[in-house]
Amino acid sequence: MFIFEPVNDNLSVFLAKSEVKAHDLEHKRKLAFNIRKYAETVVKGKQQFNDLDLARRKAKNVKWKVMENLDKYLEQFEKNFTARGGKVIWAETAEDALEAVLQICKEKNTRQVVKAKSMVTEEIHLNAFLAKHGIDSVETDLGEYIQQLDGEAPYHIVTPAMHKSKEDVAKLFHEKLGVAPNLTPTELTQIARRNLREKYTTSEVGITGGNFLLADVGAVCVSENEGNGRLSTSFPKTQIAIVGIEKMLPSINDLPLFWPLLATYGTGQNVTVYNTIFTGGRQQGENDGPEEMYVVLLDNGRTNLLRKEVRESMYCIRCGSCLNACPVYKNIGGHAYGATYSGPIGSVITPHLKGMSEFKHLSYASSLCGNCTEVCPLKINIHEMLLENRHIAVEEGLNTFTENTTWKVWRQAMLSRTLINAAPAGIKAKVVNKLFKKSWVDSRSEIKFAPKTFNQLWKERSSGK
Ligand code: SF4
């Protein structure tokens, strides 16, 4: 990564953390182990599709239609969801969403909420906000529970504790919960389960995210493998689903396409174990489910992603596949990005969600190998959008004088054969190695130039020397 820009806080954190992780062999071993297991199962999951390419193209078309008509679908969703008594809250910013959740918690007079896995709640830092107001937000997904115990944010959008081995988790439980050290994964899961059961039954409010919103029936779909999402929404009297507006699908009839795609690309399953369609609070004559349900529709910068250069990033179903395929993610891990959404898709969307000048460096955290685009179930042109981001940053004048000058000189030199040939190899090596000392030489090796130029070699060859 060539650094031309002044080092802001986010960039320096990114560089420092990347440096540490890239040299941490144990970290690489754990990630490689978990990603290898994932890669093996995905191959099997893909076999369920008769024509996988067609399925991916169809899904992309559906999402294209949604993003071209997002305003219409959002209104349709609201109309249908509220028709059954559900309440919709439009949150333009993270603060709007947080305030809305707090108001509901205050009305219900609750000091504790249970929460199913949700990246959107990570994005708005819901747990920390509620804690500040004296409300305990308990993570119920096992991976999130582990991360919460450790005081860490999720490492991956699908597998929050991907960087931890079973031994790491046993040690953590021993230190934080005082249980015996070296417990097996089954024993650890039973402990988490025992601790969480009581939380479900004593919480007034249950919070989830949403994998999909359905415009035609006005529903929120939640996919999960542990049943904690259902428990978090069955016992508490009030359910709040906080969902990004990009999660919209036109119809319930799109689920037979999107559920298997999400499951296969996310975890290699044919379909996720628990898929629930929430259509609102308990209706007359129904015996279970929450009495009230709210959906918080979150923008928080998403409408910035509707600009044509990066609009495809709104098609993302957060399967995590591009993270697992990315050589950069595999080397530096999830926390180095300094953002909720890491990996290739995180590098595309974060500068638009959180500020181009603060996060434009993420667009360079890529080898541009295109593997992310290759593995994306929605065929999102991720690596091209990383280039678009770089272009947008230049258009917005966020590049520095040094960067502009460097590229000008580089361009001049590259366009002039005479100029390239003029300097001897030793001088060229000196200049280039000095210029790229920090960004290349220090972490790799010196760049060497051939003693003879291409022109010289060509002339010699032509004259038969
Ligand atoms: S960009 Fe594609 S591969 Fe990456 S998380 Fe989104 S849907 Fe999955």
Boltz pocket constraint, residues with backbone or C-beta under 6 A from the ligand:
constraints:
  - pocket:
      binder: B
      contacts: [[A, 265], [A, 315], [A, 316], [A, 317], [A, 318], [A, 319], [A, 320], [A, 321], [A, 322], [A, 323], [A, 345], [A, 372], [A, 375], [A, 376], [A, 377], [A, 378], [A, 379], [A, 380], [A, 382]]
      max_distance: 6.0
